[in-house]
Amino acid sequence: MKILVTEQQLKNIDKSLEEQGIMTPMIPASVEKARGDGRTALDLAHEKYPCIPQKFVLSYQYLLEDQKYNEQFLKAALGIIGRESSFASGRRYNVMSLWKFFGSAIGGGHSVGPAQMSSDTAKDLGFNIIEISTATGALDAAYKYLGRLYKSGISVGYSGNQPSSMGANGTGNAALDIAIAAYNTGAGRAIAQWCKTSDPNICMKCSQITQGKKVLAPNYIPNFPTKRFDKVDTTTRGYVKEVAGWIRKMNC
């Protein structure tokens, strides 16, 4: 089925989404209020956390201070949003997000919102597509999904206090690195026990080795190519490196 709309109709749809709160931050009213000296909550949050992107600083403050979320994981979730949507900015994101939202709403398998999360994953985490299209909902959902992936990494032996095989290119936390990798390439593909092969740069899942001795490669991050329809290609390790870079930039 094809849906044809004019440019003016597209603008009207965009305006309608803003009015409904679909493309807005969705911050609790108690956080939005000004503090009485003329400065808004956004002004104060940006002063307190100057390295956090402005579109997400109120969401970040709310989840960190009010919901008591873990700071490292919250910044990792925000780093994923930076990698996935350039913090919900740019013409490409603004146009594509609209079509992905409607496609997902009618049953398509599109990734939606600033964290580019599928509606099925969001639903499994307790979110709907409207919530993950907001700043707070996207950050909250990405955080919770990372937490789930992190626990899966820990369960198969990844360390929470040692670097991964990526060394300084990662976050310094192997379990977090594999969680970020899994966000990009899928938990079933990335999270596993990996064993060494005759090639020192390539490992195999230990479960796939049927002959010879299995030598575990601890904290290994696999490196799969990721090709996308929009030509924004990367690799698993490249993805982790970019997210880790964003985390370091948000050191405030």
C-alpha positions as CSV (number, residue, x, y, z in Angstrom):
1,M,0.0,0.0,0.0
2,K,1.3,3.5,-0.9
3,I,0.3,6.7,0.8
4,L,0.8,9.9,-1.1
5,V,0.9,13.2,0.7
6,T,1.8,16.8,-0.3
7,E,4.5,18.8,1.3
8,Q,1.9,20.9,3.2
9,Q,0.2,17.8,4.5
10,L,3.6,16.5,5.8
11,K,4.1,19.8,7.6
12,N,0.6,19.5,9.1
13,I,1.4,16.0,10.3
14,D,4.6,17.2,11.8
15,K,2.8,20.0,13.6
16,S,0.2,17.6,14.9
17,L,2.8,15.3,16.3
18,E,4.4,18.1,18.2
19,E,1.0,19.2,19.6
20,Q,0.4,15.7,20.8
21,G,3.7,15.5,22.5
22,I,5.1,12.7,20.3
23,M,8.2,14.6,19.2
24,T,8.7,16.5,22.4
25,P,10.8,15.7,25.5
26,M,7.9,14.4,27.7
27,I,9.3,15.7,31.0
28,P,7.3,15.5,34.2
29,A,5.7,18.9,35.0
30,S,7.5,19.1,38.4
31,V,10.8,19.2,36.5
32,E,9.7,21.7,33.9
33,K,8.9,24.5,36.3
34,A,11.2,27.6,36.6
35,R,12.8,28.1,39.9
36,G,11.7,31.7,40.6
37,D,14.8,33.7,39.4
38,G,13.8,33.9,35.8
39,R,15.8,30.9,34.7
40,T,13.9,27.8,33.4
41,A,14.5,24.3,34.4
42,L,16.3,23.8,31.1
43,D,18.7,26.7,31.8
44,L,19.5,25.2,35.2
45,A,20.0,21.7,33.9
46,H,22.2,22.9,31.1
47,E,24.3,24.8,33.6
48,K,24.6,21.8,35.8
49,Y,25.3,19.3,33.0
50,P,26.9,21.4,30.2
51,C,28.3,18.4,28.3
52,I,24.9,16.7,27.9
53,P,23.1,17.6,24.6
54,Q,20.5,20.2,25.3
55,K,17.6,18.2,23.8
56,F,18.2,15.5,26.4
57,V,19.5,17.4,29.4
58,L,16.2,17.6,31.2
59,S,15.5,13.9,30.5
60,Y,19.0,13.0,31.7
61,Q,18.6,15.0,34.9
62,Y,15.2,13.6,35.6
63,L,16.3,9.9,35.2
64,L,19.6,10.5,37.0
65,E,18.4,12.5,40.0
66,D,14.7,11.6,40.4
67,Q,14.8,8.0,39.2
68,K,18.3,7.3,40.6
69,Y,19.5,5.7,37.4
70,N,23.2,4.6,37.1
71,E,25.2,7.5,35.6
72,Q,27.6,5.3,33.5
73,F,24.7,3.3,32.0
74,L,22.6,6.5,31.4
75,K,25.5,8.1,29.5
76,A,26.0,4.9,27.5
77,A,22.3,5.0,26.6
78,L,22.7,8.6,25.6
79,G,25.8,7.7,23.6
80,I,23.7,5.1,21.7
81,I,21.2,7.9,20.9
82,G,24.1,10.0,19.7
83,R,25.2,7.2,17.3
84,E,21.7,6.3,16.2
85,S,20.1,9.7,15.5
86,S,22.7,12.4,16.2
87,F,20.6,13.2,19.3
88,A,17.4,13.4,17.3
89,S,18.7,16.1,15.0
90,G,19.2,16.7,11.3
91,R,16.9,16.7,8.3
92,R,17.4,13.0,7.5
93,Y,16.4,12.0,11.0
94,N,13.4,14.4,11.1
95,V,12.0,13.2,7.8
96,M,12.7,9.5,8.2
97,S,11.5,9.4,11.8
98,L,8.1,10.5,10.7
99,W,7.7,7.8,8.1
100,K,9.1,5.1,10.5
101,F,6.7,6.2,13.2
102,F,3.7,5.7,10.9
103,G,5.1,2.5,9.4
104,S,5.6,1.1,12.9
105,A,2.1,2.3,14.0
106,I,0.5,0.2,11.2
107,G,2.5,-2.9,11.9
108,G,5.8,-2.4,10.2
109,G,9.1,-3.5,11.8
110,H,10.8,-0.1,11.7
111,S,13.1,1.3,14.4
112,V,11.6,4.3,16.0
113,G,12.6,7.4,17.8
114,P,16.0,8.9,19.0
115,A,17.3,5.5,20.1
116,Q,16.1,3.8,16.9
117,M,14.4,1.0,18.8
118,S,12.0,-1.5,17.3
119,S,8.4,-1.4,18.5
120,D,8.7,-5.1,19.5
121,T,11.7,-4.4,21.7
122,A,10.0,-1.4,23.2
123,K,6.8,-3.3,24.0
124,D,8.9,-6.1,25.7
125,L,10.4,-3.4,27.9
126,G,7.1,-1.8,28.7
127,F,7.1,1.1,26.3
128,N,4.9,2.1,23.3
129,I,6.0,3.8,20.1
130,I,4.8,7.2,21.2
131,E,6.9,7.0,24.4
132,I,10.1,5.9,22.6
133,S,9.6,8.8,20.2
134,T,10.2,11.3,23.0
135,A,13.5,12.2,24.6
136,T,12.7,10.8,28.0
137,G,11.1,7.7,26.7
138,A,13.9,6.9,24.3
139,L,16.6,7.5,26.9
140,D,14.7,5.4,29.5
141,A,14.1,2.5,27.1
142,A,17.7,2.5,25.8
143,Y,18.9,2.5,29.4
144,K,16.7,-0.5,30.4
145,Y,17.6,-2.4,27.2
146,L,21.3,-1.9,27.9
147,G,20.8,-3.1,31.5
148,R,19.2,-6.3,30.2
149,L,22.0,-6.9,27.7
150,Y,24.6,-6.1,30.3
151,K,23.2,-8.8,32.6
152,S,23.2,-11.3,29.7
153,G,26.9,-10.4,29.1
154,I,27.7,-10.9,32.8
155,S,25.9,-14.3,32.7
156,V,28.2,-15.7,30.1
157,G,31.4,-14.4,31.7
158,Y,32.0,-10.8,30.6
159,S,33.7,-8.7,33.3
160,G,32.1,-5.6,34.7
161,N,35.4,-4.2,36.0
162,Q,37.8,-5.0,33.2
163,P,38.2,-3.7,29.7
164,S,37.1,-5.7,26.7
165,S,39.3,-6.9,23.9
166,M,38.8,-3.4,22.4
167,G,41.0,-1.9,25.1
168,A,41.1,1.9,25.1
169,N,38.6,2.0,22.2
170,G,35.9,0.6,24.4
171,T,34.3,1.9,27.6
172,G,36.7,0.1,30.0
173,N,33.8,-2.2,31.0
174,A,33.8,-5.4,29.0
175,A,30.2,-6.3,29.9
176,L,29.0,-2.8,28.9
177,D,31.0,-3.1,25.6
178,I,29.2,-6.3,24.7
179,A,25.9,-4.8,25.7
180,I,26.5,-1.9,23.3
181,A,27.6,-4.3,20.6
182,A,24.4,-6.3,21.1
183,Y,22.3,-3.2,20.8
184,N,23.7,-2.8,17.4
185,T,23.8,-6.4,16.1
186,G,21.5,-8.3,18.3
187,A,21.9,-10.2,21.6
188,G,21.8,-13.7,20.0
189,R,24.6,-12.8,17.6
190,A,26.9,-11.0,19.9
191,I,26.5,-12.3,23.5
192,A,28.2,-15.6,23.8
193,Q,31.3,-17.4,25.0
194,W,33.9,-16.9,22.3
195,C,36.9,-19.1,21.7
196,K,40.2,-18.6,20.0
197,T,41.0,-19.8,16.5
198,S,44.2,-20.2,14.5
199,D,43.7,-16.5,13.5
200,P,44.6,-14.3,16.5
201,N,42.3,-11.6,15.3
202,I,39.2,-13.8,14.9
203,C,37.3,-15.9,17.4
204,M,34.4,-18.3,17.1
205,K,31.5,-19.0,19.4
206,C,32.7,-21.9,21.6
207,S,29.4,-23.7,20.9
208,Q,30.3,-23.9,17.2
209,I,33.7,-25.6,17.8
210,T,33.2,-29.3,17.5
211,Q,36.9,-30.5,17.3
212,G,40.0,-29.8,19.2
213,K,40.5,-28.0,22.5
214,K,38.3,-25.0,23.2
215,V,40.4,-22.0,24.5
216,L,38.2,-19.2,25.8
217,A,38.8,-15.7,24.6
218,P,37.6,-13.6,27.6
219,N,35.8,-10.3,27.1
220,Y,36.0,-10.7,23.3
221,I,34.0,-8.2,21.2
222,P,33.0,-9.7,17.8
223,N,33.3,-7.5,14.7
224,F,30.4,-7.9,12.3
225,P,29.8,-5.5,9.4
226,T,26.5,-3.6,9.5
227,K,25.1,-2.5,6.2
228,R,22.1,-0.2,6.1
229,F,19.8,0.9,3.4
230,D,20.8,4.6,3.9
231,K,24.6,3.7,3.4
232,V,25.5,4.7,7.0
233,D,27.5,1.5,7.4
234,T,29.7,0.5,10.3
235,T,31.0,-2.5,12.1
236,T,30.2,-3.8,15.6
237,R,33.5,-2.6,17.0
238,G,33.2,0.7,15.2
239,Y,29.7,1.1,16.8
240,V,31.1,0.5,20.3
241,K,34.0,2.8,19.6
242,E,31.6,5.6,18.6
243,V,29.4,5.2,21.6
244,A,32.4,5.0,23.9
245,G,33.6,8.3,22.4
246,W,30.3,10.0,23.1
247,I,30.4,8.7,26.7
248,R,33.9,10.3,27.2
249,K,32.6,13.6,25.8
250,M,29.8,13.6,28.4
251,N,32.3,13.7,31.3
252,C,30.5,16.3,33.5
